[in-house]
Amino acid sequence: MRVDSKNSSLPRLAVTMGDPAGIGPEIAVKALLDPAVTSICRPVLIGDGSVIRDIIERLGLPASVYAIHRIVDSAFESGQIDVFDLGIMNGQDIPFGTINATCGEASFQAVRKAIELAMAGEVEGTVTGPINKKSINEAGHHFAGHTEIYAHFTGTRKYAMLLVEDHINVIHVSTHVSLRQACDLVKKDRIIQVIELLADGLRRLGKINMKIGVAGLNPHAGDNGLFGTEEAEEILPAIEGARALGYDVEGPVPPDTMFAKAATGAYGGVVAMYHDQGHIPFKLAGFRWNAEKQQMDSVKGVNITLGLPIIRTSVDHGTAFEIAGRGIASPDAMILAIQSAVQLHNHR
């Protein structure tokens, strides 16, 4: 049962609905009905009231929509979803499973509003549902993803993506760039920066193990220069620099070895040199594919943007267009993302 907002000290969180054509609205509603969420925070769903009503009715979920236009008007009543109604879809039919500029506009403006509310201090943190990058770009907003949107609208220059799932907590030197660009971005100063961000993020998440593993870029971490020089020229100097600052750092470690060790708790967190180097082992640990049903049974994992002046966590999966509107999407990752936002707030 939710507590009265006037007497509660629980943090207020802005939860964005994600792309209406995907599973974002579904997992948001399911999460906001879960006592595991409503017992630790006061969530407000940012998006379109008409979209959320459609999802609730279509899937027969035990909820109703309470549309608001100011955070102070939130009711936080049991079984009722407080929706900061932006009205962009304006009652249009939801084009499930398709790239759509209107849906892109709706999802983008929900993110902007969440950032605005957090920067103004009206909410204590933000949690984002999955967006479709193509739809957002079709709407005229040319960003590579959530991380870049947040960095732009908060004026943040030093930031990084942290993925959290049990033992594997991985931060990235680079994310949404080409592989060619990613190699060029492996630089000493940037690596030290993400090590510092990772250590701070682990502390704020209440982690005890502060040992950090740093991956090599090349096969076998360069094998003493046989397969590349980035390890000797950039990565090892960064590790030595981080140790001089007092961080417990090991590396450069061959990635295949590092993630196997991380999965058993050998490191509190690890540094990946580029997007897929970190995402593939992370999702292998957190995603459970059902071959018989041809769908995910469970999708676990939280995406946290570190370095921002506000809290931002997110599910670490996409819009899942192929199952949108069917009622079978798991809210596990959304619940974990909300719980992580609360942890970050409590250890701010």
N, C-alpha and C positions, 0 to 999 in steps of 0.2 A: 504493500500500500504506500502511496506517495504521501509525503508530509506537506503541510501547508507551506507554501512558498514564503509567506510573510515571516514564518518562524524558523525557517531552515537555514542552516549554515552550509548545506551541500552546494558544491560548485554548479553554476549554470553552464551548460554546454550547448553550443550551436552545432547541430548535426545536419549536414547538407544532404539533400535527397539523391544527388547524383543524376545521371541521365535518365529522364522519364522512360525512354525506350528500352532501358536495361533493367537489371534487378535491384538497383539502388533504392527506389521507393519501397519495394517489398521488404528488403532486409532491414531498412530503417524502421519501418513500422513494427516488424517482428521484434527487433531489438528493444524498441522503446516500450513494448508491452511486457518485457521480461523483468521480473523483480530483481534480478542480478544487476540491472541497470538503474531502475528507479529507486533502489535502496541506497545508491551511492552518489547520485547526481540529480540535477533538475534539467532534463534535456528539452530543447526546443528544435523542432524540425524546420529547416529553412528550405522553402521551395514553393510549390503550388498546391493550394488546398484542393483544387479539382483533381489533380493527379493522385493525391493521397486518398481522397474519397473513392476514386475509381478503383484503386488497388484494394482498399478495405472491402468494398462491395464485391469486386470480382473474385477475391480469394476468400470471402466470408470470414474475415478476421474480426475478433471481438473488440472492436474499437470504434471511436467516433472522432471527428476532426473538430478542433476548436481553433478557428482562424483568428490570428492577431496581426497587428501591424506595429506593435511595440512590445519589447521584452517584458516590461513591467506589467503588461496585461495577461501574462501567462497564468494559467490556472493550476497546472500540475495536478490534475485530478486522475484518479485511477481509471484506466480503460479509455482515457481521452488523450489524443495526440495534439499537443499545442503546435500549430503550424504557423510560422511567420510567412504569411501568404503573399508571394510576389506577383501572382496572377499572370504570369507570362504565357502559359499554355492557354489560358482563357477558356477552359472547358473543351478544348479540342480533343478529339480521339487520340489516344496514345498509339503511335506507330511502332509497336513493339518489334524489337530486333532489327531496326533499320537506322542508318545514318541519316540524321535529320537536323537541319539548321535551327529550327525552332526549339527542339530538344536541347541542342547545343547551347543556345542562348539561355534557356531556362536553367541548365546545370551551371553555366558560367556565372550567371547573376546570383545564384544561390551561394556560390563560393565567395564572390565579392561581398555579398551582404554579411556572410559569416565573418570575414576578415574585418569588415567595417565595425561590426558589433564588438568583436574582441579588442580591436585597437581603441575603441571608445570605452572599454571597461564594462560594457553591458553584459558580457558573458566572460567566464573565466577560461574558456578553451573552445576549440573547434575540432570537429570530427567530420571527415569528408567521405561521402559515398562515391562509388566509381563513376568516372566520366568517360566519354568517348572523345579522344583527341581530334579525330576527323570531324565530328559534329561541331565541336567548339570552333575549329578553324573554318568550317563552312559558315558559321555564324559571324565570322570576321574577327575572331579573337585568336591571334597567332602565338600560342604558347605550346610548349612541348608537353606540359602536364601540370598537375597541381603544384608541384614543388616550385616551378618557375612562376606560376601565378602568385603564389604566396610571397616569393622573394620580391617580385615586382611591386606588389601593392603594399608591402611593408617596408620597402626601401632597404632590403637586406642583401648584402653582397657576399658574406661568408656564411654558407649554409651547406647542409649535406643531408642525404637520405639515410635513415637508419631503419633496418628491418628487424623486427623482434618476434621470436617464436621459440619459447622454451630456452634451449641452450644456444641456439644459433642467433646471435645478435650481430648483424653485419651492416657496416657503413661503407659508403662508396666514395671513391676519389672523383669519379665522374658518373653521370647517369644517362640522360637523354641526348647523347651525341653519337656520331658514327664511330665505328671501331677504330678507324684511322685517327679521328680526332681524340678518342680516348687514350690512345697510346701517347699522343703529343702532350696530354694533360697530366701525365705521371711526372710530377715535379716535387722536389723536396719540400718546399714551403706549403704546398697544398696537402701533402701527406701529413705533415706535422699538424696542420689545421684540423684535418678530419680526426686525427688521433685525439686531439684536445676536445673536439666536439663529442666524440664517442665516449670518452671518460666522463665528461659532464653528463651525458645522456644516461649512462649506466648508473651513475650516482642518483640522478633524479628518478630513475625507475626503481630505486631501492635495491639494486644488485649488489651482491657482496664480493663476487669474484671480479677483480679489476685488472686481471692479466689480459693483455691485448696481443692478438696475433696479426701480423701484417703479411699479406700475400705478395708473392712475386708477380710480375707481369707476364714473363715468358715461361715456356715449358721448363719444368724443373727449376723454377726461379732463376733461369739463365744458365744454370750449370757452370758457374765460374766463368761466365763470359762467352761460352760456346754458342748460346742461342740468343744473345742480346746483351746490351750494356746498361739497360735502365736500372737493374738491381744495384749495380756497383755505383752508378753515377747519381741516382736520385733516391732510390728506396732505402738503401742501407744508410746513407747520410741522414735521411729523415728519421730513421729509427734511432740512430745515435743521438740526434738532436732531441728527440722526445725523451730518451732516457736521461739526458742531461737536465731536462725539465722535471724529472721525478716520476715519469710514467713507467710502468712495468710492461715493456714491449718486447716481443720476440719476432724475429724475421730477418730478411724476407723468407717466408715459408712457401714451398710449392703449394699451390691452392688445393690440389687433390688431397694432400696430406693435412693441410690446415683445417679444412672443413670436416674431415673425418674425425680429427681431434676435437674440434669445436662441438660436434654433435654429442660428445660424451662429457662435455663440461670442462674441457681443458682450458678454454679461454672464456673470460666474461664477455668479450666482444672481439670481432675481427674486422680488418680493413680489406675490402676488395678494391681492385684497381679500376674496374669498370662494371657497367650494369649487369651483363649476363654472368660474369664471374661470381657475383654475389647472389643474384636472383635465382639461378638454377638450383644450387644446393639448398637454398632457403625454401623454395617452393617444393622441392623434393621431400623436405622434412615436414612441411605443414599442409600439403594438399593431398587428399585421398580420392583417387579416381576409381569409380566403379565401372569396370569393363563391361559387365553384364547389362547394366542400365545405361551405359554410355553417358554418365554424368558424374559430377563430383559429389561424394558423400559428405565431405567436410572440407572447408577451405579456411585454414587458420593462418594468421600472420598479420602483423600490424606494421604500417609504414608511418614513421615519425620524421618530420622535418626538424632538424636541429639547427640552432643558430638564429631562429626567428625571435622577435620580441613578444610573440604570442604562442600559445600551445596549438599545435596542429598534429593530429594523428589521423590515420586513415586505414581502411581495409587495404590489403595488398593483393587485390584481384581486380579483374576488369568488369565490364558491364554484363558479360555473359548473355549476349543477345539471344543465343540459341535456346535459352530456357526462360527468357523474360515473360512475365505475365502468366506463368504456369503454376506458381505457388510452391515450387520445390527448391527455391534458393535457400541456402543455409545462412542464418544471421550470425554464425559463430565469430567470423572475423570482425563484424561490426561491433559485437558485444565486447570483444577483446580490445578493439580500438578505443571504445568508450572507457573501458577500465584503465587503459594505459593513459588516457588523457587525465583521468582523475588522479592516477599515481603521479603524473608530472606536476599536476596542480598541488598535490599534498606535499611534494618535495621541492617546490619551487625555490 
